[in-house]
Amino acid sequence: MTEEPNATLASRDTVNRACGILLERHGMSQDQALQRLVRDARDAALVRISQQLIAKVPPVER
């Protein structure tokens, strides 16, 4: 039962650290950094899901 809150805190810490890196290296605001992470995650998820779908579908024989 305590694993879920710990995982949530660890995830939040990871996101905050990544935002901090973007703030420092790219001069972004906190909002901009979080928006970039969300956009990149969405794009990565879309690519991953697309790759999984393609892998499941047999090639078309010609």
C-alpha positions as CSV (number, residue, x, y, z in Angstrom):
1,M,0.0,0.0,0.0
2,T,2.9,2.4,0.6
3,E,4.5,1.4,-2.7
4,E,2.1,3.5,-4.7
5,P,2.8,6.8,-2.9
6,N,6.5,6.1,-3.0
7,A,6.3,5.5,-6.7
8,T,4.3,8.7,-7.2
9,L,6.9,10.7,-5.3
10,A,9.7,9.1,-7.2
11,S,8.0,9.9,-10.5
12,R,7.4,13.5,-9.5
13,D,11.0,13.9,-8.5
14,T,12.1,12.5,-11.8
15,V,9.9,15.0,-13.7
16,N,11.0,17.9,-11.5
17,R,14.7,17.0,-12.1
18,A,14.1,16.8,-15.9
19,C,12.3,20.2,-15.8
20,G,15.3,21.6,-13.9
21,I,17.6,20.4,-16.6
22,L,15.5,22.1,-19.3
23,L,15.4,25.3,-17.2
24,E,19.1,25.4,-16.7
25,R,20.2,24.4,-20.2
26,H,17.5,26.0,-22.4
27,G,16.4,29.0,-20.2
28,M,12.8,27.7,-20.2
29,S,10.2,28.6,-17.7
30,Q,8.8,25.9,-15.4
31,D,5.6,25.8,-17.5
32,Q,7.5,25.6,-20.8
33,A,9.7,22.8,-19.5
34,L,6.7,20.8,-18.3
35,Q,4.9,21.3,-21.6
36,R,7.9,20.1,-23.5
37,L,8.2,17.0,-21.4
38,V,4.5,16.3,-21.9
39,R,4.7,16.8,-25.6
40,D,7.8,14.7,-26.0
41,A,6.2,11.9,-23.9
42,R,3.0,12.0,-26.0
43,D,5.1,11.9,-29.2
44,A,7.2,9.0,-27.9
45,A,4.1,7.1,-26.8
46,L,2.5,7.6,-30.2
47,V,5.6,6.2,-31.9
48,R,5.9,3.3,-29.5
49,I,2.2,2.4,-30.0
50,S,2.5,2.7,-33.8
51,Q,5.6,0.4,-33.7
52,Q,3.7,-2.2,-31.6
53,L,0.8,-2.1,-34.0
54,I,3.1,-2.5,-37.0
55,A,4.9,-5.4,-35.4
56,K,1.6,-7.3,-34.8
57,V,0.4,-7.0,-38.4
58,P,1.8,-9.5,-40.9
59,P,3.3,-8.0,-44.0
60,V,1.2,-7.8,-47.1
61,E,2.3,-10.4,-49.6
62,R,2.5,-9.2,-53.2
